[in-house]
């Protein structure tokens, strides 16, 4: 991949830019295997799953800079000046095509960009997400609600600029700190969710829902976990940190699966509502509850799937898994270091399958999934 912004020194987010993609993946695979070598035997690794090296991101998180007359949409440099990245080569084709007319229509609304140094202005970020079916969600991150009338009055112009625009919302982030968004979200459209279709499952993203930013590799991750679930064929599955229900819903739709009890736990109410909607549309039996997976006590399921944030699942949940002893655990991690720590805290399990997923080309970030089986006896 070649990037004019990288070549000009304007953006260095892609730390591996210029390294041939095959070499990036090979080096990342070696590094992740090294970090996990204590708990993951070399022979259980499958070859890395990769997607395109560019044009893969389904979400643009654009810091707004510049002036009311000439706003920029991209990042802020070290001096807090705006660098426009609306033509970034990482965006998938639907998003790449939509961004120029969309940010042009946003600029025409006359919102004043937030000036970090002066602590003045209103528009802090634009967050734009695209779906495989060509629809988009647009979120304005504002310092205060004072500019809401400008946005609501301009909805028709935004839709005219990008006909696929489905969901528009405003997030309020009044604090002066390096936090992307605030707690309050104001929905401005009748549509509440952006449908994200991956293979046979349509997930529903609400504005504050988390979803993997690489649609192709996310689909590959779900397919791989689905294959492991099909091999195990458990009678019951618990999906912790379930988000919008990715792994739980995969467990209900696995080819040839017997009827099984499937439950999901997630701390974000919006994500739970999305998961319940997807389950209802699929016509499958799956229960999703709001809760904190970190304080879960003794789950009684045959398979537990965990997909935690970078910090990992931690000692308390590891101890709960050791006590409850599900036959299998599937762990999807975006941080091999915390994964290694958690695997060391699960001595009652051994890793029998592992695979790297290059979710973030041009960087050293990664996703890795491992399948653990309960040891039946010492040394087994």
Kinemage of the C-alpha trace (Angstrom):
@kinemage 1
@onewidth
@group {chain A} dominant
@subgroup {mainchain}
@vectorlist {calphas} color= white
{ca unk a 1} P 0.000 0.000 0.000
{ca unk a 2} L 1.205 3.516 -0.832
{ca unk a 3} L -0.082 6.600 1.001
{ca unk a 4} L 0.648 10.212 0.116
{ca unk a 5} L -0.146 11.353 3.664
{ca unk a 6} L 2.451 8.968 5.083
{ca unk a 7} L 5.000 9.959 2.445
{ca unk a 8} L 4.470 13.629 3.299
{ca unk a 9} L 4.863 12.962 7.031
{ca unk a 10} L 1.308 14.153 7.718
{ca unk a 11} L 0.100 10.888 9.292
{ca unk a 12} L 2.084 8.076 10.897
{ca unk a 13} L -0.807 5.972 12.202
{ca unk a 14} L 0.121 3.142 9.823
{ca unk a 15} L 3.412 2.265 11.473
{ca unk a 16} L 4.218 -0.527 9.000
{ca unk a 17} L 3.523 1.471 5.845
{ca unk a 18} L 6.147 0.572 3.223
{ca unk a 19} L 6.713 -2.949 4.555
{ca unk a 20} L 5.438 -5.536 2.025
{ca unk a 21} L 2.157 -6.907 3.289
{ca unk a 22} L 3.249 -10.531 3.228
{ca unk a 23} L 6.202 -9.604 5.414
{ca unk a 24} L 3.945 -7.690 7.813
{ca unk a 25} L 1.772 -10.757 8.361
{ca unk a 26} L 4.726 -13.137 8.676
{ca unk a 27} L 6.458 -10.906 11.242
{ca unk a 28} L 3.233 -10.425 13.215
{ca unk a 29} L 2.605 -14.169 13.244
{ca unk a 30} L 6.102 -14.816 14.615
{ca unk a 31} L 5.707 -12.129 17.291
{ca unk a 32} L 2.284 -13.344 18.483
{ca unk a 33} L 3.485 -16.963 18.598
{ca unk a 34} L 6.495 -15.839 20.643
{ca unk a 35} L 4.334 -13.952 23.132
{ca unk a 36} L 2.093 -17.002 23.589
{ca unk a 37} L 4.759 -19.709 23.357
{ca unk a 38} L 4.489 -20.677 27.042
{ca unk a 39} L 0.832 -21.687 26.689
{ca unk a 40} L 0.289 -22.309 22.968
{ca unk a 41} L 2.243 -25.197 21.376
{ca unk a 42} L 3.682 -24.526 17.919
{ca unk a 43} L 1.798 -27.422 16.347
{ca unk a 44} L -1.700 -26.061 17.152
{ca unk a 45} L -1.352 -22.875 15.100
{ca unk a 46} L -3.283 -22.497 11.848
{ca unk a 47} L -2.063 -20.136 9.117
{ca unk a 48} L -3.000 -16.469 9.635
{ca unk a 49} L -6.310 -15.214 8.260
{ca unk a 50} L -5.876 -12.075 6.171
{ca unk a 51} L -8.065 -9.751 4.140
{ca unk a 52} L -7.123 -6.846 1.863
{ca unk a 53} L -4.172 -4.712 2.942
{ca unk a 54} L -6.051 -1.496 2.070
{ca unk a 55} L -9.680 -0.505 1.683
{ca unk a 56} L -10.753 -2.567 4.696
{ca unk a 57} L -11.975 -0.164 7.402
{ca unk a 58} L -15.744 0.156 7.823
{ca unk a 59} L -15.443 3.054 10.269
{ca unk a 60} L -13.876 6.512 10.011
{ca unk a 61} L -13.151 8.376 13.240
{ca unk a 62} L -12.446 11.887 12.036
{ca unk a 63} L -11.117 14.596 14.345
{ca unk a 64} L -12.367 17.973 13.149
{ca unk a 65} L -9.953 20.870 12.888
{ca unk a 66} L -9.409 24.016 10.862
{ca unk a 67} L -11.963 26.793 10.790
{ca unk a 68} L -15.693 27.196 10.183
{ca unk a 69} L -14.969 28.251 6.603
{ca unk a 70} L -12.299 25.611 5.975
{ca unk a 71} L -12.757 22.635 8.318
{ca unk a 72} L -10.524 19.579 8.159
{ca unk a 73} L -11.636 16.007 8.818
{ca unk a 74} L -8.954 13.516 9.859
{ca unk a 75} L -6.439 13.917 12.663
{ca unk a 76} L -4.799 16.664 14.686
{ca unk a 77} L -1.026 16.994 14.446
{ca unk a 78} L 1.351 17.574 17.356
{ca unk a 79} L 0.496 21.283 17.314
{ca unk a 80} L -3.247 20.469 17.365
{ca unk a 81} L -3.683 21.626 13.770
{ca unk a 82} L -6.112 19.724 11.574
{ca unk a 83} L -4.834 17.310 8.916
{ca unk a 84} L -7.480 16.318 6.367
{ca unk a 85} L -7.658 12.549 5.750
{ca unk a 86} L -11.022 12.157 4.052
{ca unk a 87} L -9.210 10.288 1.234
{ca unk a 88} L -7.418 7.792 3.525
{ca unk a 89} L -6.691 4.559 1.651
{ca unk a 90} L -7.778 2.355 4.571
{ca unk a 91} L -11.499 3.032 4.102
{ca unk a 92} L -13.522 0.337 2.380
{ca unk a 93} L -14.991 1.362 -1.015
{ca unk a 94} L -18.482 2.334 0.199
{ca unk a 95} L -17.042 4.537 2.931
{ca unk a 96} L -14.336 5.988 0.683
{ca unk a 97} L -16.921 7.010 -1.906
{ca unk a 98} L -19.280 8.521 0.682
{ca unk a 99} L -16.830 10.586 2.719
{ca unk a 100} L -16.038 13.431 0.272
{ca unk a 101} L -19.675 14.431 -0.388
{ca unk a 102} L -20.660 13.732 3.215
{ca unk a 103} L -18.010 15.901 4.846
{ca unk a 104} L -18.719 18.555 2.224
{ca unk a 105} L -22.357 18.597 3.332
{ca unk a 106} L -21.283 18.658 6.991
{ca unk a 107} L -18.979 21.624 6.314
{ca unk a 108} L -21.911 23.467 4.731
{ca unk a 109} L -23.830 23.251 8.017
{ca unk a 110} L -21.540 25.949 9.422
{ca unk a 111} L -20.522 24.181 12.625
{ca unk a 112} L -17.457 25.643 14.306
{ca unk a 113} L -14.649 23.081 14.752
{ca unk a 114} L -13.490 22.597 18.320
{ca unk a 115} L -10.149 24.303 18.942
{ca unk a 116} L -8.254 22.187 21.475
{ca unk a 117} L -5.765 24.903 22.380
{ca unk a 118} L -8.372 27.644 22.817
{ca unk a 119} L -10.987 25.281 24.256
{ca unk a 120} L -13.602 26.865 22.035
{ca unk a 121} L -15.872 25.709 19.223
{ca unk a 122} L -18.382 22.895 18.984
{ca unk a 123} L -17.712 20.071 16.492
{ca unk a 124} L -15.103 17.674 17.850
{ca unk a 125} L -15.422 14.528 15.745
{ca unk a 126} L -17.354 12.844 12.975
{ca unk a 127} L -17.730 9.071 13.231
{ca unk a 128} L -18.950 7.395 10.056
{ca unk a 129} L -19.665 3.653 9.709
{ca unk a 130} L -20.528 1.817 6.496
{ca unk a 131} L -22.328 -1.491 6.067
{ca unk a 132} L -21.757 -4.264 3.493
{ca unk a 133} L -25.054 -3.234 1.880
{ca unk a 134} L -23.997 0.361 1.274
{ca unk a 135} L -25.771 2.088 4.152
{ca unk a 136} L -24.106 4.487 6.586
{ca unk a 137} L -24.325 5.757 10.149
{ca unk a 138} L -23.149 9.295 10.924
{ca unk a 139} L -22.407 10.526 14.430
{ca unk a 140} L -21.587 14.131 15.324
{ca unk a 141} L -19.563 14.568 18.522
{ca unk a 142} L -20.352 18.037 19.889
{ca unk a 143} L -19.277 19.946 22.959
{ca unk a 144} L -22.854 21.065 23.706
{ca unk a 145} L -26.401 20.688 22.330
{ca unk a 146} L -26.530 24.282 21.072
{ca unk a 147} L -25.837 23.314 17.453
{ca unk a 148} L -28.522 20.618 17.256
{ca unk a 149} L -30.908 22.842 15.242
{ca unk a 150} L -28.265 23.300 12.525
{ca unk a 151} L -27.887 19.540 12.181
{ca unk a 152} L -31.571 18.673 12.292
{ca unk a 153} L -32.259 21.422 9.774
{ca unk a 154} L -29.612 19.995 7.476
{ca unk a 155} L -30.671 16.327 7.527
{ca unk a 156} L -32.250 16.492 4.074
{ca unk a 157} L -29.075 17.994 2.628
{ca unk a 158} L -26.985 15.271 4.257
{ca unk a 159} L -29.238 12.571 2.784
{ca unk a 160} L -29.121 14.237 -0.625
{ca unk a 161} L -25.318 14.214 -0.508
{ca unk a 162} L -25.201 10.531 0.542
{ca unk a 163} L -28.426 8.654 -0.300
{ca unk a 164} L -27.320 5.627 1.749
{ca unk a 165} L -27.296 7.610 4.997
{ca unk a 166} L -29.532 5.636 7.374
{ca unk a 167} L -28.729 6.668 10.956
{ca unk a 168} L -27.693 10.113 12.218
{ca unk a 169} L -27.044 10.953 15.849
{ca unk a 170} L -25.340 13.535 18.044
{ca unk a 171} L -23.057 12.547 20.880
{ca unk a 172} L -22.358 15.142 23.563
{ca unk a 173} L -18.808 15.286 24.932
{ca unk a 174} L -18.574 18.485 27.003
{ca unk a 175} L -15.287 17.702 28.754
{ca unk a 176} L -11.887 18.922 27.617
{ca unk a 177} L -9.985 15.656 27.601
{ca unk a 178} L -8.774 13.001 25.186
{ca unk a 179} L -11.998 10.994 25.155
{ca unk a 180} L -13.632 10.353 21.801
{ca unk a 181} L -17.253 10.493 22.946
{ca unk a 182} L -19.504 11.212 25.901
{ca unk a 183} L -22.321 9.378 27.653
{ca unk a 184} L -25.309 11.139 26.038
{ca unk a 185} L -26.432 10.151 22.530
{ca unk a 186} L -29.293 11.928 20.726
{ca unk a 187} L -30.824 10.028 17.813
{ca unk a 188} L -31.986 12.252 14.947
{ca unk a 189} L -33.427 9.673 12.544
{ca unk a 190} L -36.275 7.202 12.685
{ca unk a 191} L -33.868 4.347 11.979
{ca unk a 192} L -32.080 3.388 15.199
{ca unk a 193} L -29.609 0.811 13.899
{ca unk a 194} L -27.253 0.174 11.012
{ca unk a 195} L -27.710 -3.424 9.788
{ca unk a 196} L -24.337 -5.176 9.340
{ca unk a 197} L -24.747 -8.376 7.334
{ca unk a 198} L -21.970 -10.945 7.759
{ca unk a 199} L -22.655 -14.205 5.954
{ca unk a 200} L -26.038 -15.447 7.252
{ca unk a 201} L -26.342 -13.113 10.240
{ca unk a 202} L -27.416 -9.471 10.252
{ca unk a 203} L -26.166 -7.579 13.290
{ca unk a 204} L -27.719 -4.276 14.335
{ca unk a 205} L -25.334 -1.491 15.309
{ca unk a 206} L -26.650 1.293 17.457
{ca unk a 207} L -24.559 4.475 17.593
{ca unk a 208} L -22.589 3.437 20.679
{ca unk a 209} L -22.267 -0.261 19.838
{ca unk a 210} L -18.830 -1.786 19.305
{ca unk a 211} L -18.167 -3.727 16.110
{ca unk a 212} L -14.956 -4.874 14.476
{ca unk a 213} L -13.699 -2.269 12.000
{ca unk a 214} L -12.561 -4.846 9.418
{ca unk a 215} L -15.689 -6.486 8.015
{ca unk a 216} L -13.863 -9.116 5.943
{ca unk a 217} L -11.659 -10.339 8.765
{ca unk a 218} L -14.485 -10.141 11.319
{ca unk a 219} L -16.494 -12.487 9.114
{ca unk a 220} L -13.490 -14.819 8.945
{ca unk a 221} L -13.154 -14.774 12.722
{ca unk a 222} L -16.827 -15.670 13.203
{ca unk a 223} L -16.567 -18.465 10.628
{ca unk a 224} L -13.519 -19.911 12.379
{ca unk a 225} L -15.194 -19.848 15.773
{ca unk a 226} L -18.288 -21.362 14.174
{ca unk a 227} L -16.194 -24.245 12.860
{ca unk a 228} L -14.736 -24.866 16.316
{ca unk a 229} L -18.210 -24.799 17.846
{ca unk a 230} L -19.425 -27.270 15.212
{ca unk a 231} L -16.559 -29.632 16.085
{ca unk a 232} L -17.292 -29.405 19.818
{ca unk a 233} L -21.104 -29.415 19.417
{ca unk a 234} L -21.770 -28.261 22.984
{ca unk a 235} L -25.215 -28.450 24.560
{ca unk a 236} L -24.830 -24.942 26.015
{ca unk a 237} L -22.795 -21.845 25.151
{ca unk a 238} L -22.106 -18.700 27.160
{ca unk a 239} L -20.781 -15.664 25.264
{ca unk a 240} L -19.116 -13.186 27.639
{ca unk a 241} L -18.381 -9.617 26.507
{ca unk a 242} L -20.823 -10.554 23.752
{ca unk a 243} L -21.301 -7.084 22.261
{ca unk a 244} L -24.003 -7.231 19.590
{ca unk a 245} L -24.028 -11.018 19.853
{ca unk a 246} L -21.429 -12.106 17.313
{ca unk a 247} L -20.263 -15.390 18.778
{ca unk a 248} L -23.541 -16.272 20.502
{ca unk a 249} L -25.543 -15.875 17.303
{ca unk a 250} L -22.874 -17.818 15.423
{ca unk a 251} L -23.393 -20.644 17.929
{ca unk a 252} L -27.122 -20.730 17.150
{ca unk a 253} L -26.636 -20.871 13.374
{ca unk a 254} L -23.754 -23.343 13.093
{ca unk a 255} L -24.372 -25.873 10.345
{ca unk a 256} L -25.633 -29.209 11.675
{ca unk a 257} L -25.845 -27.940 15.244
{ca unk a 258} L -28.088 -29.660 17.740
{ca unk a 259} L -30.461 -27.538 19.744
{ca unk a 260} L -28.413 -25.802 22.398
{ca unk a 261} L -28.834 -23.246 25.146
{ca unk a 262} L -27.091 -20.006 24.201
{ca unk a 263} L -26.643 -17.037 26.528
{ca unk a 264} L -24.810 -13.738 26.162
{ca unk a 265} L -23.633 -11.211 28.743
{ca unk a 266} L -22.603 -7.647 27.902
{ca unk a 267} L -22.234 -4.517 30.020
{ca unk a 268} L -23.613 -2.136 27.348
{ca unk a 269} L -27.444 -2.048 27.247
{ca unk a 270} L -27.529 -0.796 23.638
{ca unk a 271} L -25.485 -3.775 22.468
{ca unk a 272} L -27.760 -6.186 24.335
{ca unk a 273} L -30.810 -4.627 22.673
{ca unk a 274} L -29.123 -5.098 19.292
{ca unk a 275} L -28.301 -8.737 20.017
{ca unk a 276} L -31.881 -9.450 21.070
{ca unk a 277} L -33.180 -7.891 17.859
{ca unk a 278} L -30.865 -9.998 15.695
{ca unk a 279} L -31.885 -13.165 17.531
{ca unk a 280} L -35.564 -12.361 17.029
{ca unk a 281} L -35.034 -11.759 13.307
{ca unk a 282} L -33.145 -15.041 12.974
{ca unk a 283} L -35.832 -16.874 14.921
{ca unk a 284} L -33.287 -18.482 17.234
{ca unk a 285} L -33.323 -19.179 20.956
{ca unk a 286} L -30.667 -17.013 22.567
{ca unk a 287} L -30.847 -14.998 25.777
{ca unk a 288} L -28.882 -11.784 26.183
{ca unk a 289} L -28.519 -10.021 29.517
{ca unk a 290} L -26.862 -6.825 30.727
{ca unk a 291} L -24.085 -7.678 33.159
{ca unk a 292} L -20.389 -7.438 33.973
{ca unk a 293} L -18.553 -10.562 32.864
{ca unk a 294} L -15.678 -9.779 35.237
{ca unk a 295} L -17.775 -10.614 38.304
{ca unk a 296} L -19.544 -13.646 36.890
{ca unk a 297} L -19.744 -16.579 39.278
{ca unk a 298} L -19.430 -20.207 38.164
{ca unk a 299} L -21.063 -20.417 34.731
{ca unk a 300} L -22.628 -23.842 34.096
{ca unk a 301} L -22.215 -23.985 30.303
{ca unk a 302} L -20.252 -26.584 28.318
{ca unk a 303} L -18.561 -23.887 26.231
{ca unk a 304} L -17.664 -20.363 27.339
{ca unk a 305} L -16.604 -17.797 24.721
{ca unk a 306} L -14.819 -14.640 25.854
{ca unk a 307} L -13.976 -11.574 23.773
{ca unk a 308} L -12.714 -8.992 26.265
{ca unk a 309} L -11.154 -5.562 25.736
{ca unk a 310} L -7.359 -5.204 25.672
{ca unk a 311} L -7.006 -5.694 29.424
{ca unk a 312} L -8.142 -9.328 29.130
{ca unk a 313} L -10.535 -11.237 31.375
{ca unk a 314} L -8.496 -10.935 34.573
{ca unk a 315} L -7.807 -13.178 37.535
{ca unk a 316} L -11.342 -13.245 38.981
{ca unk a 317} L -12.964 -14.550 35.797
{ca unk a 318} L -10.094 -16.979 35.232
{ca unk a 319} L -10.711 -18.333 38.735
{ca unk a 320} L -14.448 -18.638 38.042
{ca unk a 321} L -13.723 -20.639 34.889
{ca unk a 322} L -11.328 -22.903 36.787
{ca unk a 323} L -14.016 -23.591 39.386
{ca unk a 324} L -16.927 -24.089 36.987
{ca unk a 325} L -14.828 -26.181 34.590
{ca unk a 326} L -16.616 -25.817 31.241
{ca unk a 327} L -15.364 -28.467 28.830
{ca unk a 328} L -14.083 -25.832 26.397
{ca unk a 329} L -13.251 -22.119 26.305
{ca unk a 330} L -12.816 -20.007 23.183
{ca unk a 331} L -10.862 -16.824 23.795
{ca unk a 332} L -10.749 -14.046 21.163
{ca unk a 333} L -8.157 -11.429 22.083
{ca unk a 334} L -6.837 -8.165 20.659
{ca unk a 335} L -3.800 -8.226 22.969
{ca unk a 336} L -1.504 -11.243 23.029
{ca unk a 337} L 0.226 -9.960 26.181
{ca unk a 338} L -2.937 -9.974 28.309
{ca unk a 339} L -3.988 -13.238 26.642
{ca unk a 340} L -0.710 -14.849 27.712
{ca unk a 341} L -1.290 -13.707 31.288
{ca unk a 342} L -4.840 -15.068 31.313
{ca unk a 343} L -3.822 -18.410 29.796
{ca unk a 344} L -1.231 -18.789 32.562
{ca unk a 345} L -4.078 -18.269 35.073
{ca unk a 346} L -6.036 -21.158 33.509
{ca unk a 347} L -3.849 -24.181 34.364
{ca unk a 348} L -6.816 -26.516 34.090
{ca unk a 349} L -6.936 -25.934 30.328
{ca unk a 350} L -4.681 -26.564 27.359
{ca unk a 351} L -4.782 -24.762 24.026
{ca unk a 352} L -5.640 -27.119 21.165
{ca unk a 353} L -6.200 -24.623 18.313
{ca unk a 354} L -4.949 -21.095 17.635
{ca unk a 355} L -5.081 -18.617 14.780
{ca unk a 356} L -4.002 -15.051 14.090
{ca unk a 357} L -6.431 -12.689 12.353
{ca unk a 358} L -4.876 -9.592 10.786
{ca unk a 359} L -7.680 -7.223 11.673
{ca unk a 360} L -5.507 -4.105 11.391
{ca unk a 361} L -3.137 -4.202 8.364
{ca unk a 362} L -0.284 -1.693 8.290
{ca unk a 363} L 0.038 -1.900 12.096
{ca unk a 364} L 1.235 -4.336 14.762
{ca unk a 365} L -2.237 -4.571 16.270
{ca unk a 366} L -3.788 -8.002 15.977
{ca unk a 367} L -6.632 -10.336 16.850
{ca unk a 368} L -5.947 -13.918 17.910
{ca unk a 369} L -8.383 -16.693 18.748
{ca unk a 370} L -7.578 -19.822 20.747
{ca unk a 371} L -9.597 -22.914 21.602
{ca unk a 372} L -8.975 -24.392 25.046
{ca unk a 373} L -9.948 -27.863 26.248
{ca unk a 374} L -10.329 -28.887 29.879
{ca unk a 375} L -7.547 -31.173 31.070
{ca unk a 376} L -8.965 -34.522 32.124
{ca unk a 377} L -5.991 -35.539 34.197
{ca unk a 378} L -2.588 -34.194 35.161
{ca unk a 379} L -0.397 -33.948 32.100
{ca unk a 380} L -3.210 -34.623 29.611
